[in-house]
């Protein structure tokens, strides 16, 4: 057996890899009546809250639920609950199956309609079809001490959204911290709130066939892509859209578009502006039909019916398929989901863009490519096995 000292450089590489894979900390609270309500202490140190809906879900069999507040569940059913970063698991004890009802990858906060607390929505759970996914919402209601308990409210079958409530004194505004409104000045423009925060977020892409597809090149330094759906939405009035890639829009309609947003829909007739997606609530996936690109989901837009928020899916397709290059195309609106679909053709969605072919015909990883951390980890394990 070989006896060697692991090189310091390799140790440093392993350490850097671990930091790359660490998950971001979720914001755990919301502003309510001018007060920031902090619910981070409700995160269960055991990794989950577990309860059973004895009466069944909308006439279905009773399920066991696992949920964590502001973090992924540490499941008691690891052999069947395998959805990464799931915040809510639903286990069917009869079939021994588990589905994720929402993910920590995309979340959003809001004020309860009762005006007696705040709610947390977990988006991007398990797939229902290639577009629709399960979501969960937890209503934290202001209540007296000793009432900390999860209650099953209902499963909204129209939107496949699970509703739970949790009564706690920590949801009361009196328990929070007063929030001071700040005014930001940029150049000659002064804004209070609004959505003119023209800042890109860090991870603008995803892995596709083992290669990191980097779409940060598409971030618009002018603040947004602006275009009009001339055909109208579902035979309605044509709308103007503002979209930013990997960041919030710097709007051209500041008096109407006052919510931080990654995608806006403006009615030119009424002047009304709706957010149809938030840059702080995003997920990435491979395009399901063509497998020649990736798509970006913006979740947590404006409420459309007091229950479900608008969302946006942007399909970045490789231009080798003949998709027009550098042009946003309105595809359609899913009225049942308040979800808007757009297409954008770009070479940056092509995995081959990140590869370099040498003179002898060998294809190698180019300077622009980043290989999956899974590949690096496998390489490290191989080296260690060889050394030891």
N, C-alpha and C positions, 0 to 999 in steps of 0.2 A: 504494500500500500504506500502511495506517495505521501510524503509529509512536506507540506509547503505552507508558507505564510500568505494568506490572501492579500493581494496588492491593495495598498491604501486607495488607489484610484478606483478600484472596483467597489470597495466599501462606500466610497463617496458617491459612486454612481447609483448603487442600491438605495442609499439615503435619499438622493434626489428623486428617484423614481417613486418612492413612498410618498414624498411630499406632493408630487404631481397627481397622485391618485386620491389624495385626501378629499373628502366631501366638504362643500361650503356649509357654513352655519346658517340656518334659516332665521329670518326675522321672526320673532315670536311675540307678536303683539300688534296693536293698531291704535290709531288716534280716534278717540271717542269723546265728543263734547269738549274738545280742546285739551284733552288729557291723553297721554300715552298709556294704554292699558297693557302692562307687561305680564304675559302668561308663561314665561320661560320656566318658572318654578313648577309648572304642571307637567313638564317633561318627566316621564316615569323612569327612575334610575334602573328599574328592572328590565326596561326595554319595551314594555307594552302594557296596555290595559286590556283585559279580556272579559268579555261578557257574552251572553246568549240572548238572542231575541226569541223569547219563549212563544210569542204569539205568531211567529212566522212573518216573512216579508211579502206583503201584498198577496196573502193567500198561499204563499209557497212554504216549503218546509222550514223549520227554525234553523238558523245558522249560528255558528260561533264567530265572533268578531275579535280581531286583534287590532289595536290602534295605538299609535304613539303621537304625542303632541309635539309638533315642531321637530320631527326627526323620523328616521326609518324605524320600522318595527324590528325588534329582535324576536323572531318567531319561535313558537314552541313546536312548530311543524315544519322543520327544515327540509324534509324529504318531498313535501308537496307545495310549500309556499316559497317559490324560487324567484319571484318577480323582483328585479333589482330595485332597491330604494323604495320599496312599498311602505306607505304610511298607514294603510288600512288593508287588512286581509279579511276575506270572508271564506270561512271553512264550512263545507257541507259534510257533516258527520256521517251521512248515509252513503255518499259516494266517495268519501275520502279525497275530495278535491278542494283546491284553494285558488281563488282569484284575487288579484289586487284591485281594490276599489279606489285607488288614488296613490299618487307618487309624490315624494318630496322633491322631485325634479322640477315640478311646476306648481306653485302655490299662489294664493291671493287672499288678502284680508278685506273685510268690509264691515259696515255697521248693520246690526240686526234691524229688520223692519219694525220690531217691537220697540226699538230705541232703548233697549235695556241690556245691551251688551254688544259683542262683536263676533264675527264668524271667520273661520279659516276654511278655505276650499283647497282640497288636494285634487289636482287635475292629472290627466295622463296615466290612468290606471290601465288595466288589461284591455286589449283590443276587443271590441264588439264586432267591428268590420274594419276595412282598411282606412276608415275615416273616424268612426265613433269609438270613444273610449269611456270606461267607467270613471266617474268622479265622486268625491265625497265632500260633504260640508258639515262642519261641526259648529253648532251655535253655542257660544259661551254666554250664558245668561247670568245677569247679576242676581245674587241670592245670598241668604244668610250663611254663616259658618256651619259646617257639618252637612252641607248639601252636595258635596263633591261626588257626583255619580253620573255615569253615562246613561242616556236614555235613547232607545231606538225611536225615531220619529216616523219615518216612512222611507220607502224607496220610490223615487219619482221615476216611473217606468217610461214616461215620455222622453226624458233626457238621460235615463240610466244613472241617476244621481242619488246617492245615499245621503240621507239627512239624519244627523245625530244631534243631541243637545247635551250640554254639560253645565249644570248650575253651580256657580262658585262666586264667593265674594270678590275674587280677584278680577272678575269681569266688571265690577262696579267702578265708575269713573273716580269715585272718592279714593280708590286704592291706587290710582295711577299717578303719573308725573305730569304737571302742566307743560304744554308745548308752546314754544314761542315761535310765531310766524316770522320767517326770515325773508328779506328781499334781496334778490340777486341782480346786479347790474352788469350787463355785457355790452361793451361799446356804448352806444347811445340809447340802448333799449333797456328799460327797467321792468322786471316782471316779478310778481309775487305769486308763487306757485306756477300754474300753467305747465306746458309740456315743451318748453324751449331748452331743456337740458340736452344739448347735442353732444352726448358722450357715448362712445362705443363701448360695448362690454367685451370682456377679454376672450372668451372661448367662442369663436365665430366659425363653427364647422363641426364635423363629426367624422368618425372612421367609416370608410367605405372600402370593402375588400382589403382590409389591412392597411390602408393608406389614409392619412388624415387629409380630408378635403377642406381646404382653408378658404372661407368665403369672406374674410375680412377685407379683401380687395374691393368688395362691392359696397362697403360702407360709404355713403354719400357725404362728402365733406360740406356740401351745400345745405345739408339738413334733412333732405327727403327726396324721394322720387314722387313726382306729381303727374297724374294722368286721369283721364275721364273714361268711364265705361259708357261708350256711346250707345250701346244696345240696351242699356238699362238693366236693372237687377230684377229678375223675375217679372219682366214686363212693367216694371215701375219706372219712375223718373230716373234718368241718368244721374250718376253721382260722380263727384270728384274724390279721388283717393290720394292720400299722402302716406307713403310707406318708407321706413328706414330699415336698412339691413343691419341687424346686430346693434341696435340702439334705439333711443326714442327720437321721434320726429321733432325737427325744429319747424313748427307750423307756420304756414302763410296766413292762417286765420286765427290769430291769437285771441280775438274777442269771443270767438265761438268755441274754439278747441282749447279748453282750459285744464284738461286732465292729462298728466304724463302718459304718453301713448306711443307705441311703435307703429301703429296703423290707424289712420283716421278716415272716416267716411263723411263727406260734406254734401248736404243737399243744397244745390245752388239756388233752388227756388225759395226755400224757407230760411236758409242760412244755418240750419241746425248741423251740429258736428257730433259724431259719435265715435268713441274709441272702440276699435274692433280688435284690440290686442295690446298687451303690455310687454315691454322689453324686459321687465323683471320676472316674467313668468314664461319660460321658453323650454321647448324640447326639440330634439333633432331626431330624424329617422331616415332610413333609405326609402326612396320612392317605391311604392309597392307594385306598380304595374310595369313600368319600363325597366326598373333596376339600372337606370342610367343617370342617376343623380340622387340628390338628397332633398329633404324638405324641412322647413323650419316652422314650428308651431308657435304662434303668439297666443297665449291664453289670457284670461282675466280682463276682457274688455268691459264695456258698459253693460249694465243689466238691460235685458230686452223685455222681460216679463216678470220682474221682481224675483226670479229664481235663477235663471241661466244667463251667464255672461257671454258676450260675443267672443269669437276667436277667429284667428286667421292662419291659413296654411299656405306657405309659399313654396312651390315646387321648383327647385333649381335643377334644370335639365341640361345635360351635356349637349352642346351645339352640334356634335357630330350626328345627331339624330335629325338635323334639319330644323330644329327649333330656332326661331329668330333670336339673334344675339343682342343682349343688352336692352331688352324691351320687356316691360311688365305687361302681361296679358291677363285681363280679367277672365276667369273661367266660368265660375258660377257661385251662387250663394246656396248653402243648405239651409232653407228657411226653418226646417224642423230643429236645427241645431244652432241657428244664428252663426253659422261658420262660413267664412269667405275663402275662396280658393283662387290663387293667382299662380301664373306660370312665368318663369324667367329663365331664358336660355343664356348659358355662359360656359366658357371653356374651363372656368374654375370648378365646375361641377363634374368634370371628366377626370377619373382617376389617372388616365394616361398622361394628363398634363403634368403630373407630379413625378413622371418617370422619364429617364433619359436613355436613349438607345445609342450605344457606342458603335464605332466603325465596323467591328466584327459581327454586328447584329445582336449583341448581348444587351438585354434590357436591365438597367440598374436603377436604383433609387436616386432621383435627382435632388438638387439642392433644396428645392421647394417642398419636398416630401417629408413627412414625419411618420415614422412607423409606429404602429400600435404599441402601447405599453405592455400588452400581453405578449407581444413578440419579444420585447426586451427582457421580460421576466423569464420567458422560456429559455432565452439565450443564456441568461445568468445561471439558471439551474443546470443547463447543459455544461457550462464551463466548470461550475462547482463539482459536478459529478465526475468530470474528467480529472480535475485536480486532486480530488480526495478519493 
